[in-house]
Amino acid sequence: MLPGDTLLIFGAGHVGFVLAQLAHLIGFSTVVIDDREAFANKTDFPMPGRSG
């Protein structure tokens, strides 16, 4: 098995949120980067990957 690809998303606003959801649906691991804790958090981005 090959490892899955990782998508880096810079910005956890409304566009980043939908992009992370779509990426998860097609098998990407996501890393969401945003300096605003109110946006990049495990509550808003519960799919596997990292936020911060």
PDB file of N, H, CA, C and O in Angstrom:
ATOM      1  N   MET A   1       0.838  -1.184   0.000  1.00  0.00           N
ATOM      2  CA  MET A   1       0.000   0.000   0.000  1.00  0.00           C
ATOM      3  C   MET A   1       0.883   1.246   0.000  1.00  0.00           C
ATOM      4  O   MET A   1       1.904   1.304   0.684  1.00  0.00           O
ATOM      5  N   LEU A   2       0.476   2.213  -0.760  1.00  0.00           N
ATOM      6  H   LEU A   2      -0.354   2.166  -1.316  1.00  0.00           H
ATOM      7  CA  LEU A   2       1.182   3.485  -0.797  1.00  0.00           C
ATOM      8  C   LEU A   2       0.595   4.430   0.242  1.00  0.00           C
ATOM      9  O   LEU A   2      -0.606   4.388   0.509  1.00  0.00           O
ATOM     10  N   PRO A   3       1.433   5.282   0.832  1.00  0.00           N
ATOM     11  CA  PRO A   3       0.893   6.252   1.789  1.00  0.00           C
ATOM     12  C   PRO A   3       0.014   7.270   1.073  1.00  0.00           C
ATOM     13  O   PRO A   3       0.238   7.575  -0.099  1.00  0.00           O
ATOM     14  N   GLY A   4      -0.979   7.792   1.772  1.00  0.00           N
ATOM     15  H   GLY A   4      -1.161   7.544   2.724  1.00  0.00           H
ATOM     16  CA  GLY A   4      -1.870   8.794   1.189  1.00  0.00           C
ATOM     17  C   GLY A   4      -1.180  10.134   1.036  1.00  0.00           C
ATOM     18  O   GLY A   4      -0.201  10.423   1.724  1.00  0.00           O
ATOM     19  N   ASP A   5      -1.682  10.931   0.154  1.00  0.00           N
ATOM     20  H   ASP A   5      -2.478  10.697  -0.405  1.00  0.00           H
ATOM     21  CA  ASP A   5      -1.142  12.270  -0.047  1.00  0.00           C
ATOM     22  C   ASP A   5      -1.674  13.206   1.028  1.00  0.00           C
ATOM     23  O   ASP A   5      -2.748  12.987   1.588  1.00  0.00           O
ATOM     24  N   THR A   6      -0.905  14.249   1.304  1.00  0.00           N
ATOM     25  H   THR A   6      -0.033  14.427   0.849  1.00  0.00           H
ATOM     26  CA  THR A   6      -1.287  15.241   2.292  1.00  0.00           C
ATOM     27  C   THR A   6      -1.505  16.577   1.601  1.00  0.00           C
ATOM     28  O   THR A   6      -0.684  17.014   0.794  1.00  0.00           O
ATOM     29  N   LEU A   7      -2.617  17.217   1.925  1.00  0.00           N
ATOM     30  H   LEU A   7      -3.283  16.862   2.580  1.00  0.00           H
ATOM     31  CA  LEU A   7      -2.932  18.533   1.385  1.00  0.00           C
ATOM     32  C   LEU A   7      -2.732  19.555   2.485  1.00  0.00           C
ATOM     33  O   LEU A   7      -3.326  19.438   3.557  1.00  0.00           O
ATOM     34  N   LEU A   8      -1.895  20.564   2.230  1.00  0.00           N
ATOM     35  H   LEU A   8      -1.413  20.658   1.359  1.00  0.00           H
ATOM     36  CA  LEU A   8      -1.697  21.658   3.175  1.00  0.00           C
ATOM     37  C   LEU A   8      -2.677  22.764   2.824  1.00  0.00           C
ATOM     38  O   LEU A   8      -2.707  23.238   1.688  1.00  0.00           O
ATOM     39  N   ILE A   9      -3.480  23.175   3.799  1.00  0.00           N
ATOM     40  H   ILE A   9      -3.456  22.790   4.722  1.00  0.00           H
ATOM     41  CA  ILE A   9      -4.467  24.234   3.586  1.00  0.00           C
ATOM     42  C   ILE A   9      -4.081  25.417   4.468  1.00  0.00           C
ATOM     43  O   ILE A   9      -4.057  25.305   5.693  1.00  0.00           O
ATOM     44  N   PHE A  10      -3.785  26.527   3.850  1.00  0.00           N
ATOM     45  H   PHE A  10      -3.804  26.618   2.854  1.00  0.00           H
ATOM     46  CA  PHE A  10      -3.419  27.736   4.576  1.00  0.00           C
ATOM     47  C   PHE A  10      -4.645  28.641   4.643  1.00  0.00           C
ATOM     48  O   PHE A  10      -5.036  29.264   3.656  1.00  0.00           O
ATOM     49  N   GLY A  11      -5.232  28.694   5.821  1.00  0.00           N
ATOM     50  H   GLY A  11      -4.914  28.187   6.622  1.00  0.00           H
ATOM     51  CA  GLY A  11      -6.452  29.474   6.035  1.00  0.00           C
ATOM     52  C   GLY A  11      -7.609  28.547   6.339  1.00  0.00           C
ATOM     53  O   GLY A  11      -7.949  27.671   5.544  1.00  0.00           O
ATOM     54  N   ALA A  12      -8.211  28.750   7.503  1.00  0.00           N
ATOM     55  H   ALA A  12      -7.935  29.462   8.149  1.00  0.00           H
ATOM     56  CA  ALA A  12      -9.278  27.859   7.950  1.00  0.00           C
ATOM     57  C   ALA A  12     -10.648  28.533   7.915  1.00  0.00           C
ATOM     58  O   ALA A  12     -11.542  28.179   8.684  1.00  0.00           O
ATOM     59  N   GLY A  13     -10.802  29.483   7.037  1.00  0.00           N
ATOM     60  H   GLY A  13     -10.076  29.770   6.412  1.00  0.00           H
ATOM     61  CA  GLY A  13     -12.099  30.137   6.890  1.00  0.00           C
ATOM     62  C   GLY A  13     -13.076  29.253   6.140  1.00  0.00           C
ATOM     63  O   GLY A  13     -12.895  28.037   6.067  1.00  0.00           O
ATOM     64  N   HIS A  14     -14.111  29.862   5.584  1.00  0.00           N
ATOM     65  H   HIS A  14     -14.258  30.849   5.643  1.00  0.00           H
ATOM     66  CA  HIS A  14     -15.165  29.074   4.938  1.00  0.00           C
ATOM     67  C   HIS A  14     -14.657  28.294   3.731  1.00  0.00           C
ATOM     68  O   HIS A  14     -15.138  27.189   3.480  1.00  0.00           O
ATOM     69  N   VAL A  15     -13.709  28.828   2.980  1.00  0.00           N
ATOM     70  H   VAL A  15     -13.318  29.726   3.184  1.00  0.00           H
ATOM     71  CA  VAL A  15     -13.172  28.103   1.826  1.00  0.00           C
ATOM     72  C   VAL A  15     -12.280  26.953   2.288  1.00  0.00           C
ATOM     73  O   VAL A  15     -12.389  25.846   1.761  1.00  0.00           O
ATOM     74  N   GLY A  16     -11.412  27.188   3.248  1.00  0.00           N
ATOM     75  H   GLY A  16     -11.324  28.087   3.676  1.00  0.00           H
ATOM     76  CA  GLY A  16     -10.554  26.137   3.771  1.00  0.00           C
ATOM     77  C   GLY A  16     -11.337  25.005   4.401  1.00  0.00           C
ATOM     78  O   GLY A  16     -10.959  23.839   4.290  1.00  0.00           O
ATOM     79  N   PHE A  17     -12.425  25.349   5.058  1.00  0.00           N
ATOM     80  H   PHE A  17     -12.732  26.296   5.148  1.00  0.00           H
ATOM     81  CA  PHE A  17     -13.280  24.343   5.693  1.00  0.00           C
ATOM     82  C   PHE A  17     -13.860  23.379   4.655  1.00  0.00           C
ATOM     83  O   PHE A  17     -13.787  22.162   4.824  1.00  0.00           O
ATOM     84  N   VAL A  18     -14.432  23.923   3.591  1.00  0.00           N
ATOM     85  H   VAL A  18     -14.492  24.912   3.454  1.00  0.00           H
ATOM     86  CA  VAL A  18     -15.019  23.084   2.537  1.00  0.00           C
ATOM     87  C   VAL A  18     -13.935  22.315   1.795  1.00  0.00           C
ATOM     88  O   VAL A  18     -14.131  21.150   1.449  1.00  0.00           O
ATOM     89  N   LEU A  19     -12.806  22.944   1.549  1.00  0.00           N
ATOM     90  H   LEU A  19     -12.646  23.890   1.831  1.00  0.00           H
ATOM     91  CA  LEU A  19     -11.699  22.267   0.879  1.00  0.00           C
ATOM     92  C   LEU A  19     -11.222  21.069   1.705  1.00  0.00           C
ATOM     93  O   LEU A  19     -10.943  20.010   1.143  1.00  0.00           O
ATOM     94  N   ALA A  20     -11.125  21.219   3.012  1.00  0.00           N
ATOM     95  H   ALA A  20     -11.352  22.079   3.469  1.00  0.00           H
ATOM     96  CA  ALA A  20     -10.711  20.109   3.882  1.00  0.00           C
ATOM     97  C   ALA A  20     -11.724  18.974   3.841  1.00  0.00           C
ATOM     98  O   ALA A  20     -11.339  17.805   3.828  1.00  0.00           O
ATOM     99  N   GLN A  21     -13.000  19.297   3.821  1.00  0.00           N
ATOM    100  H   GLN A  21     -13.312  20.247   3.831  1.00  0.00           H
ATOM    101  CA  GLN A  21     -14.033  18.263   3.733  1.00  0.00           C
ATOM    102  C   GLN A  21     -13.927  17.487   2.423  1.00  0.00           C
ATOM    103  O   GLN A  21     -13.981  16.258   2.414  1.00  0.00           O
ATOM    104  N   LEU A  22     -13.775  18.215   1.317  1.00  0.00           N
ATOM    105  H   LEU A  22     -13.731  19.214   1.324  1.00  0.00           H
ATOM    106  CA  LEU A  22     -13.657  17.563   0.002  1.00  0.00           C
ATOM    107  C   LEU A  22     -12.390  16.709  -0.078  1.00  0.00           C
ATOM    108  O   LEU A  22     -12.419  15.596  -0.602  1.00  0.00           O
ATOM    109  N   ALA A  23     -11.292  17.230   0.439  1.00  0.00           N
ATOM    110  H   ALA A  23     -11.268  18.134   0.865  1.00  0.00           H
ATOM    111  CA  ALA A  23     -10.037  16.480   0.420  1.00  0.00           C
ATOM    112  C   ALA A  23     -10.169  15.182   1.204  1.00  0.00           C
ATOM    113  O   ALA A  23      -9.667  14.143   0.777  1.00  0.00           O
ATOM    114  N   HIS A  24     -10.833  15.238   2.333  1.00  0.00           N
ATOM    115  H   HIS A  24     -11.241  16.083   2.679  1.00  0.00           H
ATOM    116  CA  HIS A  24     -11.043  14.030   3.143  1.00  0.00           C
ATOM    117  C   HIS A  24     -11.878  13.003   2.373  1.00  0.00           C
ATOM    118  O   HIS A  24     -11.590  11.807   2.419  1.00  0.00           O
ATOM    119  N   LEU A  25     -12.898  13.464   1.675  1.00  0.00           N
ATOM    120  H   LEU A  25     -13.132  14.436   1.637  1.00  0.00           H
ATOM    121  CA  LEU A  25     -13.763  12.559   0.918  1.00  0.00           C
ATOM    122  C   LEU A  25     -13.016  11.799  -0.172  1.00  0.00           C
ATOM    123  O   LEU A  25     -13.364  10.659  -0.480  1.00  0.00           O
ATOM    124  N   ILE A  26     -11.997  12.414  -0.756  1.00  0.00           N
ATOM    125  H   ILE A  26     -11.714  13.340  -0.507  1.00  0.00           H
ATOM    126  CA  ILE A  26     -11.265  11.748  -1.838  1.00  0.00           C
ATOM    127  C   ILE A  26      -9.950  11.122  -1.362  1.00  0.00           C
ATOM    128  O   ILE A  26      -9.130  10.702  -2.178  1.00  0.00           O
ATOM    129  N   GLY A  27      -9.750  11.062  -0.043  1.00  0.00           N
ATOM    130  H   GLY A  27     -10.416  11.403   0.620  1.00  0.00           H
ATOM    131  CA  GLY A  27      -8.644  10.298   0.493  1.00  0.00           C
ATOM    132  C   GLY A  27      -7.382  11.046   0.882  1.00  0.00           C
ATOM    133  O   GLY A  27      -6.364  10.420   1.178  1.00  0.00           O
ATOM    134  N   PHE A  28      -7.425  12.370   0.890  1.00  0.00           N
ATOM    135  H   PHE A  28      -8.251  12.879   0.650  1.00  0.00           H
ATOM    136  CA  PHE A  28      -6.262  13.141   1.306  1.00  0.00           C
ATOM    137  C   PHE A  28      -6.247  13.297   2.815  1.00  0.00           C
ATOM    138  O   PHE A  28      -7.295  13.436   3.446  1.00  0.00           O
ATOM    139  N   SER A  29      -5.058  13.275   3.385  1.00  0.00           N
ATOM    140  H   SER A  29      -4.207  13.162   2.872  1.00  0.00           H
ATOM    141  CA  SER A  29      -4.868  13.719   4.757  1.00  0.00           C
ATOM    142  C   SER A  29      -4.680  15.225   4.666  1.00  0.00           C
ATOM    143  O   SER A  29      -4.057  15.712   3.723  1.00  0.00           O
ATOM    144  N   THR A  30      -5.208  15.965   5.627  1.00  0.00           N
ATOM    145  H   THR A  30      -5.714  15.569   6.393  1.00  0.00           H
ATOM    146  CA  THR A  30      -5.116  17.418   5.541  1.00  0.00           C
ATOM    147  C   THR A  30      -4.361  17.996   6.732  1.00  0.00           C
ATOM    148  O   THR A  30      -4.431  17.481   7.848  1.00  0.00           O
ATOM    149  N   VAL A  31      -3.647  19.064   6.467  1.00  0.00           N
ATOM    150  H   VAL A  31      -3.590  19.483   5.560  1.00  0.00           H
ATOM    151  CA  VAL A  31      -3.030  19.878   7.506  1.00  0.00           C
ATOM    152  C   VAL A  31      -3.570  21.276   7.296  1.00  0.00           C
ATOM    153  O   VAL A  31      -3.326  21.899   6.263  1.00  0.00           O
ATOM    154  N   VAL A  32      -4.316  21.773   8.293  1.00  0.00           N
ATOM    155  H   VAL A  32      -4.514  21.267   9.133  1.00  0.00           H
ATOM    156  CA  VAL A  32      -4.914  23.104   8.201  1.00  0.00           C
ATOM    157  C   VAL A  32      -4.091  24.057   9.056  1.00  0.00           C
ATOM    158  O   VAL A  32      -3.876  23.817  10.244  1.00  0.00           O
ATOM    159  N   ILE A  33      -3.637  25.134   8.441  1.00  0.00           N
ATOM    160  H   ILE A  33      -3.812  25.329   7.476  1.00  0.00           H
ATOM    161  CA  ILE A  33      -2.781  26.093   9.126  1.00  0.00           C
ATOM    162  C   ILE A  33      -3.478  27.449   9.141  1.00  0.00           C
ATOM    163  O   ILE A  33      -3.827  28.005   8.099  1.00  0.00           O
ATOM    164  N   ASP A  34      -3.667  27.957  10.338  1.00  0.00           N
ATOM    165  H   ASP A  34      -3.384  27.506  11.184  1.00  0.00           H
ATOM    166  CA  ASP A  34      -4.277  29.275  10.509  1.00  0.00           C
ATOM    167  C   ASP A  34      -3.861  29.786  11.874  1.00  0.00           C
ATOM    168  O   ASP A  34      -3.916  29.040  12.851  1.00  0.00           O
ATOM    169  N   ASP A  35      -3.447  31.039  11.963  1.00  0.00           N
ATOM    170  H   ASP A  35      -3.403  31.645  11.169  1.00  0.00           H
ATOM    171  CA  ASP A  35      -2.996  31.567  13.243  1.00  0.00           C
ATOM    172  C   ASP A  35      -4.164  31.988  14.142  1.00  0.00           C
ATOM    173  O   ASP A  35      -3.952  32.464  15.257  1.00  0.00           O
ATOM    174  N   ARG A  36      -5.374  31.816  13.663  1.00  0.00           N
ATOM    175  H   ARG A  36      -5.547  31.429  12.757  1.00  0.00           H
ATOM    176  CA  ARG A  36      -6.561  32.150  14.459  1.00  0.00           C
ATOM    177  C   ARG A  36      -7.120  30.866  15.080  1.00  0.00           C
ATOM    178  O   ARG A  36      -7.700  30.034  14.381  1.00  0.00           O
ATOM    179  N   GLU A  37      -6.940  30.710  16.411  1.00  0.00           N
ATOM    180  H   GLU A  37      -6.470  31.386  16.979  1.00  0.00           H
ATOM    181  CA  GLU A  37      -7.396  29.499  17.093  1.00  0.00           C
ATOM    182  C   GLU A  37      -8.895  29.280  16.948  1.00  0.00           C
ATOM    183  O   GLU A  37      -9.357  28.139  16.979  1.00  0.00           O
ATOM    184  N   ALA A  38      -9.649  30.339  16.792  1.00  0.00           N
ATOM    185  H   ALA A  38      -9.273  31.266  16.766  1.00  0.00           H
ATOM    186  CA  ALA A  38     -11.101  30.205  16.643  1.00  0.00           C
ATOM    187  C   ALA A  38     -11.475  29.498  15.343  1.00  0.00           C
ATOM    188  O   ALA A  38     -12.594  29.002  15.215  1.00  0.00           O
ATOM    189  N   PHE A  39     -10.563  29.444  14.382  1.00  0.00           N
ATOM    190  H   PHE A  39      -9.654  29.846  14.486  1.00  0.00           H
ATOM    191  CA  PHE A  39     -10.848  28.819  13.096  1.00  0.00           C
ATOM    192  C   PHE A  39     -10.222  27.438  12.967  1.00  0.00           C
ATOM    193  O   PHE A  39     -10.934  26.473  12.688  1.00  0.00           O
ATOM    194  N   ALA A  40      -8.923  27.316  13.160  1.00  0.00           N
ATOM    195  H   ALA A  40      -8.345  28.100  13.386  1.00  0.00           H
ATOM    196  CA  ALA A  40      -8.228  26.027  12.981  1.00  0.00           C
ATOM    197  C   ALA A  40      -8.234  25.266  14.302  1.00  0.00           C
ATOM    198  O   ALA A  40      -7.345  25.442  15.135  1.00  0.00           O
ATOM    199  N   ASN A  41      -9.237  24.424  14.482  1.00  0.00           N
ATOM    200  H   ASN A  41      -9.959  24.281  13.805  1.00  0.00           H
ATOM    201  CA  ASN A  41      -9.346  23.661  15.717  1.00  0.00           C
ATOM    202  C   ASN A  41      -9.986  22.308  15.433  1.00  0.00           C
ATOM    203  O   ASN A  41     -10.566  22.094  14.368  1.00  0.00           O
ATOM    204  N   LYS A  42      -9.875  21.404  16.393  1.00  0.00           N
ATOM    205  H   LYS A  42      -9.404  21.578  17.258  1.00  0.00           H
ATOM    206  CA  LYS A  42     -10.385  20.035  16.211  1.00  0.00           C
ATOM    207  C   LYS A  42     -11.908  19.984  16.164  1.00  0.00           C
ATOM    208  O   LYS A  42     -12.465  19.013  15.652  1.00  0.00           O
ATOM    209  N   THR A  43     -12.588  20.985  16.674  1.00  0.00           N
ATOM    210  H   THR A  43     -12.135  21.774  17.090  1.00  0.00           H
ATOM    211  CA  THR A  43     -14.048  21.002  16.621  1.00  0.00           C
ATOM    212  C   THR A  43     -14.536  21.260  15.201  1.00  0.00           C
ATOM    213  O   THR A  43     -15.445  20.580  14.725  1.00  0.00           O
ATOM    214  N   ASP A  44     -13.944  22.229  14.527  1.00  0.00           N
ATOM    215  H   ASP A  44     -13.206  22.781  14.913  1.00  0.00           H
ATOM    216  CA  ASP A  44     -14.350  22.574  13.163  1.00  0.00           C
ATOM    217  C   ASP A  44     -13.763  21.630  12.118  1.00  0.00           C
ATOM    218  O   ASP A  44     -14.333  21.462  11.040  1.00  0.00           O
ATOM    219  N   PHE A  45     -12.615  21.008  12.437  1.00  0.00           N
ATOM    220  H   PHE A  45     -12.152  21.144  13.313  1.00  0.00           H
ATOM    221  CA  PHE A  45     -11.938  20.114  11.498  1.00  0.00           C
ATOM    222  C   PHE A  45     -11.711  18.760  12.164  1.00  0.00           C
ATOM    223  O   PHE A  45     -10.573  18.417  12.486  1.00  0.00           O
ATOM    224  N   PRO A  46     -12.781  17.982  12.377  1.00  0.00           N
ATOM    225  CA  PRO A  46     -12.654  16.703  13.086  1.00  0.00           C
ATOM    226  C   PRO A  46     -12.074  15.574  12.243  1.00  0.00           C
ATOM    227  O   PRO A  46     -11.726  14.525  12.787  1.00  0.00           O
ATOM    228  N   MET A  47     -11.959  15.762  10.910  1.00  0.00           N
ATOM    229  H   MET A  47     -12.242  16.614  10.468  1.00  0.00           H
ATOM    230  CA  MET A  47     -11.464  14.688  10.060  1.00  0.00           C
ATOM    231  C   MET A  47      -9.987  14.417  10.350  1.00  0.00           C
ATOM    232  O   MET A  47      -9.279  15.299  10.837  1.00  0.00           O
ATOM    233  N   PRO A  48      -9.523  13.206  10.054  1.00  0.00           N
ATOM    234  CA  PRO A  48      -8.121  12.882  10.329  1.00  0.00           C
ATOM    235  C   PRO A  48      -7.175  13.873   9.672  1.00  0.00           C
ATOM    236  O   PRO A  48      -7.436  14.357   8.571  1.00  0.00           O
ATOM    237  N   GLY A  49      -6.107  14.163  10.334  1.00  0.00           N
ATOM    238  H   GLY A  49      -5.895  13.769  11.228  1.00  0.00           H
ATOM    239  CA  GLY A  49      -5.133  15.152   9.879  1.00  0.00           C
ATOM    240  C   GLY A  49      -4.752  16.030  11.051  1.00  0.00           C
ATOM    241  O   GLY A  49      -4.933  15.651  12.208  1.00  0.00           O
ATOM    242  N   ARG A  50      -4.236  17.181  10.754  1.00  0.00           N
ATOM    243  H   ARG A  50      -4.090  17.489   9.814  1.00  0.00           H
ATOM    244  CA  ARG A  50      -3.808  18.087  11.834  1.00  0.00           C
ATOM    245  C   ARG A  50      -4.346  19.464  11.550  1.00  0.00           C
ATOM    246  O   ARG A  50      -4.584  19.831  10.399  1.00  0.00           O
ATOM    247  N   SER A  51      -4.535  20.221  12.606  1.00  0.00           N
ATOM    248  H   SER A  51      -4.342  19.923  13.541  1.00  0.00           H
ATOM    249  CA  SER A  51      -4.859  21.635  12.465  1.00  0.00           C
ATOM    250  C   SER A  51      -3.997  22.403  13.431  1.00  0.00           C
ATOM    251  O   SER A  51      -3.537  21.871  14.441  1.00  0.00           O
ATOM    252  N   GLY A  52      -3.786  23.655  13.111  1.00  0.00           N
ATOM    253  H   GLY A  52      -4.160  24.088  12.290  1.00  0.00           H
ATOM    254  CA  GLY A  52      -2.964  24.460  14.016  1.00  0.00           C
ATOM    255  C   GLY A  52      -2.538  25.721  13.362  1.00  0.00           C
ATOM    256  O   GLY A  52      -1.837  26.527  13.974  1.00  0.00           O
TER     257      GLY A  52
END
